[in-house]
Amino acid sequence: MPRPKNKEALGADLLTDRQREILRLIVQQYVLTANPVGSRYISRISTLGLSDATLRNVMADLEYLGFIGHPHTSAGRMPTDKGYRLYVDNMMSVEHLSDAEKKAVAHSLGVALTPEEVIRESTTLLAKLSKQLSLLLLPAMEFGILERVEIVPLTGNRILMIIAASSGRVRTVTLETETTIERSRLDDLCSILNSRLAGKSFREVRNIFFDSIRDLSEEDKSILRVFINSPEKFFEDIGSERVKLSGAGNIFTQPEFQKKGSYSDDEFQSIIELIENEEVVIHVLEGSEKQTGLSIRIGSELEDERMANYSIISTKYRIGDQHGTIAVIGPKRMDYGRVTPMVEYVAKAMSSALSNK
């Protein structure tokens, strides 16, 4: 096939069957080994019956069209983001979880007693199954619905304030009051707050809170002063509270990290940042939240230079009246056909378990 003057003139939908098959073989082999794939190897495993010279020509065309790349001085080729995208969208064979894997998920989530345990077990399970880094993003607090307020006396003049969202998230703050307050009085104050605020979004609660307590005594207002002076303690998210992570060590067992010189210091630092910086995780996962259903975002599609060598497979789970995001992050050459159903299955099982807690 003669090359068009404008390489974009030949889109993915116009590739020949021969080109598609060779691209599929390159992607699959690169996924397995993380080594550039040469024409001699394709010749050995292909059933197309093509000569090395013909294979080299087809691979050169695929490279020209942007589906594979030619790293450094290697004679082999590796998929580009465009090549992975075509593979994921049109060529990937999706595997099914084994009965043993399904039973492991059902057992672990079945014995979890609280929403917090379900969330922790889900991220742990997904990391073990995928052998990648598992990430979970809880719904943003400000969009949640206030379920109840509790004020519990501790010792002396210390009290514990508990704010529970219908999504299952809970925020607690310990306060010191000027005098010891009777339990009955705290219960009365809770009843007033719940009658006026429960069922409203946290964003709305924050906006109307001061007006809602305007008729209370000054002493009662003093107990609630933290809502006014430090609303972020209840209504704003702390990164570490929204992000759950498991399987960080899995990243560093990948072949890319075992090969000297495969990753630059800056590229290596990017994954350390991801693990240590919750804000980076939130930024990346919130991009996935905009997608409908399952999302597979590859390299440059993540729109973050620090993530150029990675892909994220994510989907939503349901918790109360909101949705969160659960995901797997790994090298771009991760086994998409195997990891994708894992993400979907764990998210579905997690949603089911959370609905029963």
C-alpha angles and dihedrals in degrees: 000000000000114000115249118239088240109046091203087065089079107064129191091262090061099053114121121247088250092055092046093051094050091047089050091052092048092051094046094049093045090050089055100045111015085225124124111259121234132204093249091061092047089050091055097049102032122096091203094095094223126156121244089251093054091046090051090052093050091048090049089053091049089050092049089052091051101248097114134024138216108229116210112306096330118131090219133080133229130198120265124215087266091052093049090048093054090046094050094045100042115010109034119115109214114220126212127236114254121245089250091055092048091049091050090054093046093048097047095047092040094061094045107111103193137034088251091057092047090053093047094047092047094056091044092050094048091050091050095046096045097034086222137099112291120208133186129190119200119215114275110267095226092061094049126100120246108241101178147335122224129187114193125186114231121179126325110334096342122112134182119224116202124193114190125192124206087239089068096256117134129196121194132187128181115218137185119222128201092244138016110273123210118245092235091058092050089050091053091050090050091052091053093049094046093048091052103036112022113109094029126110117259089242089056092044090054092051097048101032098101093049090047093061098036093108095049123105118267089248092055090046090053089059090054095043091109090067090059101036099039109019091159088074089069110016106036129068126248107210095229090055095055098044126071120183135185137173099032090154091059091072093062094051091064116110091244091067094044095058116084111238096010091114128034120228089257093051091047090049091054093067091045087055091051092053096044103035115068092189091062090051092049091049092051096043094045086060088057091048089067090064122090115239118328115012128196112186118183129203109293091025087073088067093218122107091212089062098046093115097046142071131208126212109193144161138173129263127195123242116174110309095341143064128237131186129247120188150165122224123197144137115307088252094061117135098266094179092058101036097046096067089045092058092047095046096047091047091052093046091046092052090050093049092047092052089060097050 
